[in-house]
Amino acid sequence: MASELGIRRILGIDPGLRMTGFGVISVAGNRLTYIACGCIRSGDGELPARLRVILMDLAEVIARHQPTEVAVEKVFVNVNPQSTLLLGQARGAAISAAVLAELPVVEYTALQVKQAVVGQGHARKEQVQEMVKRLLKLPAAPGSDAADALACAICHAHGGMGLGAIATRGRRVRAGRIT
């Protein structure tokens, strides 16, 4: 298994009800390697059916890429409370996929992710995309949602060193909880 060899495989998730971004990287020491990324489109149907798409598609991503841990972007509060509630439900479906696979889950705010990847918490989406491209040595910048998910994974990968330490230093991740 990858973690026995000192290699971590991190699934980053940028939850959204219409579009959930995902990105998988492997980490060996301070070396980051791109594995996969993409978006899950849940369509325009009824809410339970859309949540099921997120849950099932992420379960498939987990089965295919075998991550050892999961990093999820936290929900921010929108001006519209209904949008915040819907986003929270999409996030819950994403976290449920990881928990059902018995993977540890760590959460980061968008500010923490941008700080760890770009160096400033109020970076623009284009800056995040460009830094993800550079850090993972990709031929082109990934789409916005996939880039945000990869950035979340990168933030978690840097959790013990440098800027990424802002969220996890001094804490232990166990069974989906920080203790």
N, C-alpha and C positions, 0 to 999 in steps of 0.2 A: 504494500500500500504506500502511496505517496508520502503520507505524514511520517511513516516509519523511516523514510530516507531523509527526513529533514525538509521535505518539499511540501509546501502548503498549497492548496488549490482553493481559491476564494471566489465565491459567487457574489457579485455586487448586484443589488436590485434598486432600481429607481421606480417606485410604484406609481401607478396612475390608473384611473378607471378606463380611459380610452386606450392608453398606450402604457405598458409597463416595460421599461428597459431592463435588460440583463446583460451582464458581462462576466466572463470567467477568465481569471489569470492564475498563473502558478508563480510561486515565490520560492526561490532557493537562495538563502542568505539575503543579499540586497539586490538580487537579480529578478526582475519582473519579466514574465513571458506571457504574451497574449495567447489565449486558448480559443475563445469564441465570444460573440456578442450578438445582440439582436433585440427585437421588440415583439411583445405579445400584444396583439390587437384584439380587444374584447368585443368589438362590434357595438351595435346600438340597441340591442334587445333589452329584456327585463334585467334588473339588477342581479338577481340570483344566478341567472345564466351567464352573465358577464363575469361575476366573481368565480364561477366554476371554471371558465376559460382560463383565468389567471392562475388559479390553483392547479389545474390539470397540466397546463402548458409549462409552468415552472417545475412541477413534479417531473415532467419529461426532460427538461433541461438538467435537473439534478441527476436523474438516472443516466443520462447520456454523458455528462461531463464529470460526475463524481467529485463535487467539491468537498472539502473537509470543513469549511466554515462559510458563513454567510454574513454579508454586511448590507444593511438596509438603510436607505435614507429616511430620516424622520419626517413626519408630516409637519408642515408649517400651517399656521392659521391664516386662512384666506379672509378677505373682506366678506365673502359670502359664506355663512356658516354651513349651508347645505352642501356646497362644494367641498368644504373641509370634512364633513361627515362622510361623503361619498369616497373621497380620497383615503380616509381612514379605513374604510371597509376594503378597498382594494389593497391597501397595505396589510391589513389583517389576513387577507387571502394569501398574499405573498409570504408572509411570515409563517402561516399555517403550512405551506408547502415545505418549508425548511424544517419546521418542528416535526412534521410527520416523517421526515427522512432522518430525524434524530440528529440534526446538525446544530451546532451552536450559532446563535444569532446575536450580532452586535449592531447597534444603531448609531447613526451619525447624523448631525444636522447638516443642511446644505452649506452652512457657514464653515463647519469643520472640514467637510469634503473639499471645498474650494481652497481653504487655507492650506490643507495638506498637499493638494495637487498643483495649485497655481501660485501659492504663496500669499494670497490675499483673499479674505473671506467674501469680498463683494465682486469677485471676478465675473465677467460676462460669459454667457454660454459658449461663445466662439473661443474665448481664452481657454476654457476647460477642454473643449474639443481639441484644440491645438496642443495643449500640454499632454493630454492622453495619447495623442498621436506620437508625440516625441518620446514620452516615457516608455511606451510599448513598441516603439520603432515600427509603426504602421505605415503603409504606403499612402494612406489618405485618412483624413479625420473621420471617425465614425459619426453617425447621426446623433442628434442632440440627446435623445433618451438613452441610447446605448452608451454614449460617451459619459453621461452622468452615472450610469450603473458601473462602468469601468472605473470611473473616478472614485466611486464609493469603495470598490474593491482595492484600489491603489491606496486610498486613505487607510483602510484597515491593514493593508500590508505594511505600511509605515508606522503602524500603531506603537511599536516599541522604540522607534528612533525618530529623531528630527521633529518636523512639524506635525506628523501624524500622531505623536504621543499625546496630543491634547485631549484625546477621549479615553485612552485605555491605560495610561501609565498608573501603576500601583493597584490595578484591579485584575481580577481573575475572571475569565469568561468560562462559564460552566452551564451546560444544558440550556442554552438560549438566554441565560441571565448573566449580568455582570454582578459579581459579588465583591 
